[in-house]
Amino acid sequence: MRINLDVLLILDALDKQGSFAAAAESLFKTPAALSYMIQKLESDLNIELLDRSGHRAKFTDTGQMMLEKGRLLCLLYTSDADD
C-alpha cells in the first residue's frame, strides 16, 4: 500500500485549519474531495484516523500518530527536494 503525500498534507491542513471547509480552501480542493481521500486511506489501511461523531472531526490516537509521522515524512521529502 502506498500512501499519497497529498493525504498527509490534507491531515496537516485539517489539523491546522480546524475544519474540512477551511482545510479544503487552503488546499484549493473541495471538502468532499478531502473527506474522500481520508476515508479511502482509512479503508485501505483498515484504521480510523478521525472521530466524526461530534460537530467537528477529531483525530483518533491513530490519526494523531499518522499526522505526526506524516509531518516528518513531508519535512524529509521537502528537504530532499531542496538538495
JOJOMO-V501646 format. One record per residue. N is the residue number from 1. RES is the residue in one letter. OMEGA is omega in degrees with one decimal (* if undefined). D_LAST is the distance of its C-alpha to the last C-alpha in whole Angstrom. Layout:
BEGIN
N|RES|OMEGA|D_LAST + N|RES|OMEGA|D_LAST
END
This chain:
BEGIN
1|M|176.8|27 + 2|R|176.1|24 + 3|I|179.2|23 + 4|N|179.2|22 + 5|L|178.4|19 + 6|D|-178.3|21 + 7|V|175.5|24 + 8|L|176.1|22 + 9|L|177.4|21 + 10|I|178.4|25 + 11|L|178.6|26 + 12|D|-179.8|24 + 13|A|179.0|25 + 14|L|177.9|29 + 15|D|-177.6|28 + 16|K|-174.5|27 + 17|Q|175.5|30 + 18|G|178.5|33 + 19|S|177.4|34 + 20|F|-177.7|33 + 21|A|-179.0|34 + 22|A|178.5|32 + 23|A|179.6|29 + 24|A|179.8|30 + 25|E|-178.8|30 + 26|S|-179.0|27 + 27|L|-179.8|25 + 28|F|177.0|28 + 29|K|176.1|29 + 30|T|175.4|33 + 31|P|179.2|34 + 32|A|178.9|35 + 33|A|178.6|32 + 34|L|-179.8|30 + 35|S|179.4|33 + 36|Y|-177.2|33 + 37|M|178.7|30 + 38|I|178.7|30 + 39|Q|178.2|34 + 40|K|178.2|32 + 41|L|178.2|30 + 42|E|-179.9|33 + 43|S|-179.1|35 + 44|D|-177.1|33 + 45|L|-177.8|32 + 46|N|178.9|35 + 47|I|175.1|34 + 48|E|-179.1|35 + 49|L|-176.2|32 + 50|L|170.6|35 + 51|D|-175.1|38 + 52|R|-174.2|40 + 53|S|-178.8|43 + 54|G|179.2|43 + 55|H|178.0|43 + 56|R|176.8|39 + 57|A|178.1|37 + 58|K|179.3|36 + 59|F|169.9|33 + 60|T|175.7|35 + 61|D|177.8|34 + 62|T|178.1|32 + 63|G|178.3|30 + 64|Q|178.0|29 + 65|M|178.2|28 + 66|M|178.5|26 + 67|L|-178.7|25 + 68|E|178.9|23 + 69|K|177.8|21 + 70|G|177.8|20 + 71|R|177.2|19 + 72|L|178.7|17 + 73|L|179.1|16 + 74|C|177.8|15 + 75|L|178.0|13 + 76|L|-179.9|11 + 77|Y|-178.2|10 + 78|T|177.9|9 + 79|S|175.1|7 + 80|D|-179.9|5 + 81|A|179.7|6 + 82|D|-177.1|4 + 83|D|*|0
END
